[in-house]
Amino acid sequence: MKIERLSDLFEYTKTMQKRTLVAVNAVDGHSLEAIAEAVKTGLVSAIVTGNQDEILKQCEIYQVDHRLFQIIPAETEEEAASLAVQQVRQTSGSILMKGLISSDKFMRAILNKEAGLLPPGNVLSHVAVIDNPAYHKLLIVSDVAIIPYPTIKQKIAMAHYLRKMAIDLGIVRPKIALITPTEQVLPSLISCTDAVEVMKAAEDGQFEPALVFGPIALDVALDPESAHIKNITSKVAGDADCLLFPNIDAGNVFYKTNTKLCGADQAAVVMGASVPVILSSRGDSIQTKLNSIALAALLSK
């Protein structure tokens, strides 16, 4: 089945075996509302860690039935993160979700060499799916939240994650655009010279069956007319499924522009860990968190 729009995720994931969502320090009403809704719609069963009194207080304020999930008490953010990761390691088919906890403490628990969730040699990268009404299909983008200035090795890993995400969404031959300011290979632009190196990996067949093209500017990647005017004949041009951004500056601005100015819906996960990880922001809407839970459930199949 191909997921055409984010709303399609919910019907599809309901047909799958139910996953277990483990939320770290879910002591905020927004997270608890999204988790409760995900449980009620049949996407997941749920476990939350954190201060039990605060969780029950927030449930009362936001009219959330606390019986919808199991509560594992924790006194500190660090303990909540440690207990959640431990629970994930013990539970088959699980998903880890960030609640009201600082990102550095959350990531520290995932990266713990003895008790974390990162397989040796793997790279963690944030992958978002954007449903922009002005574009004719879903856009899968990376990295907008974790890797500030990725190396060539990290960009190759990011391209692999984009490919996997696209295939899991039902795209048979994903089109991955290596975004830069121009199609020219300008030595003064690291994004352009890095794109050349990533293309060497593509030419070696590392990303099959995906089609990869770069360097390529954003307008050419998304707009057939721009591709025609610039005489770019790649099949990726004007019809990209995936955008690999050169750095977090470009990716984060693109993501937030879609969110705040374009009426786009979105979902996001962190890939590279042994389970899908939802790195939700305090500014994310309940719908975004719910979308991300559904996306994580899809990836954990």
URPE-V582034 format. One record per residue. OMEGA is omega in whole degrees, 0 to 359 (* if undefined). D_CENTER is the distance of its C-alpha to the mean C-alpha in Angstrom with 1 decimal. Layout:
<<OMEGA,D_CENTER> <OMEGA,D_CENTER>>
This chain:
<<177,20.0> <177,18.0> <184,15.5> <180,17.0> <184,15.5> <180,12.9> <179,16.1> <182,16.8> <189,14.1> <178,16.4> <182,19.5> <183,18.1> <177,16.5> <180,19.8> <182,21.6> <173,19.8> <184,21.0> <179,19.8> <178,17.3> <177,17.9> <177,15.5> <185,16.6> <183,16.1> <176,17.2> <181,19.9> <183,19.3> <179,22.3> <185,21.2> <182,22.0> <180,18.8> <182,16.8> <177,19.9> <181,20.2> <180,16.7> <180,17.3> <179,20.8> <179,19.8> <177,17.4> <182,20.4> <179,22.9> <175,21.1> <181,21.1> <187,17.4> <157,17.8> <189,20.4> <173,19.6> <177,20.8> <175,20.6> <179,22.0> <179,23.8> <188,27.2> <180,28.6> <180,30.9> <178,28.3> <180,26.0> <178,29.1> <180,30.0> <177,26.7> <179,26.9> <181,30.4> <185,29.6> <178,26.7> <177,28.7> <179,26.2> <184,27.9> <179,27.2> <179,28.5> <181,25.3> <175,23.8> <178,25.2> <173,25.6> <185,25.9> <176,27.7> <184,26.9> <183,28.8> <176,26.4> <181,22.8> <179,23.2> <179,24.9> <180,22.2> <181,19.5> <180,21.9> <180,22.9> <179,19.4> <177,18.5> <180,22.0> <179,21.5> <180,18.3> <182,20.4> <189,23.1> <178,21.3> <178,20.5> <184,17.6> <180,15.9> <177,12.5> <181,12.3> <176,11.6> <173,12.6> <181,15.6> <182,18.1> <180,18.1> <184,17.9> <182,14.9> <177,17.4> <178,18.9> <182,15.7> <180,14.7> <179,18.4> <179,18.5> <186,15.6> <179,17.4> <188,20.9> <182,22.7> <189,24.8> <182,22.8> <188,19.1> <183,16.3> <176,15.9> <181,18.0> <177,20.5> <181,19.6> <177,15.9> <174,13.6> <179,10.5> <181,7.9> <179,4.8> <181,3.3> <174,4.0> <184,6.8> <178,9.9> <182,13.1> <182,15.9> <180,19.4> <179,20.9> <191,19.1> <178,20.3> <179,17.0> <174,13.3> <179,11.7> <189,8.7> <179,8.3> <354,7.9> <185,8.7> <189,9.1> <189,9.2> <187,10.4> <185,12.7> <182,15.4> <189,17.5> <172,16.4> <177,19.3> <178,20.1> <179,19.2> <178,15.7> <176,15.3> <176,16.6> <178,14.0> <178,11.2> <176,13.2> <179,13.3> <176,9.6> <179,9.6> <182,12.8> <179,11.7> <181,8.9> <180,11.7> <177,14.3> <177,12.8> <175,12.7> <179,16.3> <188,16.7> <181,19.6> <185,19.7> <178,16.6> <186,17.7> <179,15.9> <177,17.3> <192,17.7> <177,18.1> <177,21.2> <186,23.9> <176,26.2> <177,26.9> <177,29.7> <182,29.3> <181,30.4> <181,31.0> <180,30.6> <180,26.9> <180,24.7> <181,21.9> <181,24.5> <175,26.0> <179,22.6> <178,21.8> <180,25.2> <177,24.3> <178,21.1> <176,23.2> <176,25.7> <178,23.1> <180,22.4> <175,26.2> <177,26.6> <185,24.5> <186,21.6> <179,19.0> <4,21.2> <182,21.1> <170,18.8> <183,20.7> <178,19.8> <176,21.7> <3,22.2> <181,23.2> <179,22.6> <184,22.5> <182,20.0> <180,22.9> <180,24.0> <189,20.5> <189,20.3> <181,24.0> <180,26.6> <178,29.5> <179,28.3> <180,27.9> <181,31.4> <181,32.9> <178,31.6> <175,32.7> <190,29.4> <178,29.7> <177,26.6> <178,25.0> <185,21.7> <178,23.4> <185,23.1> <183,20.8> <170,17.6> <188,14.7> <177,12.4> <174,12.8> <184,12.8> <185,13.9> <180,16.7> <184,15.7> <178,13.8> <182,16.7> <184,16.2> <183,12.4> <178,12.5> <178,15.6> <182,14.4> <183,11.4> <174,14.0> <176,16.7> <184,15.1> <191,14.5> <186,17.9> <189,20.2> <181,19.1> <182,18.6> <172,15.2> <182,13.1> <174,9.3> <182,6.5> <174,2.9> <170,2.6> <180,4.8> <180,6.8> <175,10.6> <181,11.9> <175,14.3> <174,12.2> <182,8.6> <179,8.0> <182,7.1> <184,7.8> <178,9.4> <177,11.9> <180,15.5> <180,15.6> <177,13.0> <176,15.1> <180,15.7> <178,14.6> <179,11.1> <179,11.0> <176,12.7> <183,10.4> <176,7.4> <179,10.2> <179,11.3> <178,8.2> <178,8.2> <177,11.9> <184,11.8> <183,10.2> <183,12.7> <*,15.6>>
